[in-house]
Amino acid sequence: MKQLEKSRILSAKQVSMYGTGVIAAIQSAMQIEQANLPVYPRRKSPRVPLVVAGRVKALKKWRDEQVDRLALDPALICTKALMSSIAQQKPRKVSDLSAISDMKNWQIKEFGQDIVQVMRKVR
């Protein structure tokens, strides 16, 4: 119990309330043989065509410039998933961005023109 308290993973109150149960669960889990542990299937990421990968790279570069300029978290400006969607669809006009489901209206308004320019520069 002292080791659990020292770890500071749980508060003192949580240790007093749940400590015994947590230790029992850990000890029980430690008895399970490696072969009997659950194995979660790993999904392979879908292959992205090189052309799309190049577009994503260009969008990341643009996003990093915005991060430096605006001092915002990169995911707030444009998540990896959104960059991938944009790269796959390669919008030609700002209005094309509204067809991308993850794209927010404020992102289109603030960054739409820049994103379209980036997409026009890449293959």
C-alpha positions as CSV (number, residue, x, y, z in Angstrom):
1,M,0.0,0.0,0.0
2,K,2.9,2.3,0.8
3,Q,4.3,1.9,-2.7
4,L,0.9,2.9,-4.2
5,E,0.8,6.0,-2.0
6,K,4.4,6.8,-3.0
7,S,3.6,6.5,-6.7
8,R,1.2,9.5,-6.4
9,I,-0.9,8.0,-9.2
10,L,-3.9,8.0,-6.8
11,S,-4.7,10.6,-4.2
12,A,-4.5,9.7,-0.5
13,K,-8.3,9.5,-0.4
14,Q,-8.4,7.2,-3.5
15,V,-5.7,5.0,-2.0
16,S,-7.7,4.6,1.2
17,M,-10.9,3.9,-0.7
18,Y,-9.6,1.7,-3.5
19,G,-6.0,0.8,-2.7
20,T,-6.7,-2.7,-1.5
21,G,-8.8,-3.5,-4.6
22,V,-6.2,-1.9,-7.0
23,I,-3.4,-4.0,-5.5
24,A,-5.5,-7.2,-5.6
25,A,-6.3,-6.5,-9.3
26,I,-2.7,-5.9,-10.1
27,Q,-1.6,-9.0,-8.3
28,S,-4.2,-11.1,-10.1
29,A,-3.2,-9.7,-13.5
30,M,0.4,-10.4,-12.8
31,Q,-0.4,-14.1,-12.4
32,I,-1.8,-14.4,-16.0
33,E,0.6,-16.1,-18.3
34,Q,1.8,-14.0,-21.3
35,A,0.1,-16.4,-23.7
36,N,-3.3,-15.8,-22.1
37,L,-3.1,-12.0,-22.1
38,P,-5.6,-10.4,-24.5
39,V,-4.2,-9.5,-27.9
40,Y,-5.7,-6.6,-29.8
41,P,-5.6,-6.8,-33.5
42,R,-3.5,-4.2,-35.1
43,R,-5.1,-2.5,-38.0
44,K,-2.8,-1.6,-40.8
45,S,-3.0,2.0,-41.9
46,P,-4.4,2.2,-45.4
47,R,-1.7,2.8,-48.1
48,V,-1.7,6.4,-49.1
49,P,-0.7,7.2,-52.7
50,L,2.6,9.1,-52.9
51,V,0.7,12.1,-54.5
52,V,-1.6,12.3,-51.4
53,A,1.4,11.9,-49.0
54,G,3.1,14.9,-50.8
55,R,-0.1,17.0,-50.3
56,V,-0.2,16.0,-46.6
57,K,3.4,17.0,-46.2
58,A,2.7,20.4,-47.8
59,L,-0.3,20.9,-45.5
60,K,1.8,20.1,-42.5
61,K,4.4,22.6,-43.5
62,W,1.7,25.2,-43.9
63,R,0.2,24.3,-40.6
64,D,3.5,24.5,-38.8
65,E,4.0,28.0,-40.2
66,Q,0.5,29.0,-38.8
67,V,1.4,27.4,-35.5
68,D,4.5,29.6,-35.3
69,R,2.6,32.7,-36.4
70,L,-0.4,32.3,-34.2
71,A,1.1,30.3,-31.2
72,L,-1.7,27.8,-31.3
73,D,-1.8,24.0,-30.9
74,P,-1.3,22.4,-34.3
75,A,-4.4,20.2,-33.9
76,L,-6.5,23.3,-33.3
77,I,-5.6,24.7,-36.7
78,C,-5.8,21.4,-38.6
79,T,-5.7,17.8,-37.3
80,K,-3.8,15.0,-39.1
81,A,-7.1,13.4,-40.1
82,L,-8.4,16.7,-41.6
83,M,-5.1,17.2,-43.5
84,S,-5.5,13.7,-44.9
85,S,-9.1,14.4,-46.0
86,I,-8.1,17.6,-47.6
87,A,-5.1,16.0,-49.3
88,Q,-7.3,13.2,-50.7
89,Q,-10.0,15.5,-52.0
90,K,-7.6,18.3,-53.2
91,P,-10.0,21.2,-53.2
92,R,-9.6,23.7,-56.0
93,K,-11.8,26.4,-54.6
94,V,-12.6,27.6,-51.0
95,S,-16.2,26.5,-51.5
96,D,-14.9,22.9,-52.1
97,L,-13.8,22.8,-48.5
98,S,-17.3,22.7,-47.2
99,A,-17.7,19.2,-48.7
100,I,-15.1,17.9,-46.3
101,S,-17.0,16.7,-43.3
102,D,-14.4,17.4,-40.6
103,M,-13.8,21.0,-41.9
104,K,-15.4,23.6,-39.6
105,N,-16.8,26.8,-40.9
106,W,-14.3,28.9,-38.9
107,Q,-11.5,26.9,-40.5
108,I,-12.8,27.6,-43.9
109,K,-13.2,31.3,-43.1
110,E,-9.8,31.7,-41.5
111,F,-7.6,29.3,-43.5
112,G,-9.6,28.3,-46.6
113,Q,-7.8,30.5,-49.1
114,D,-4.4,29.4,-47.7
115,I,-5.3,25.8,-47.9
116,V,-6.5,26.0,-51.5
117,Q,-3.3,27.8,-52.4
118,V,-1.3,25.1,-50.8
119,M,-3.3,22.5,-52.8
120,R,-2.8,24.4,-56.0
121,K,1.0,24.3,-55.6
122,V,1.2,20.6,-55.2
123,R,0.5,17.8,-57.6
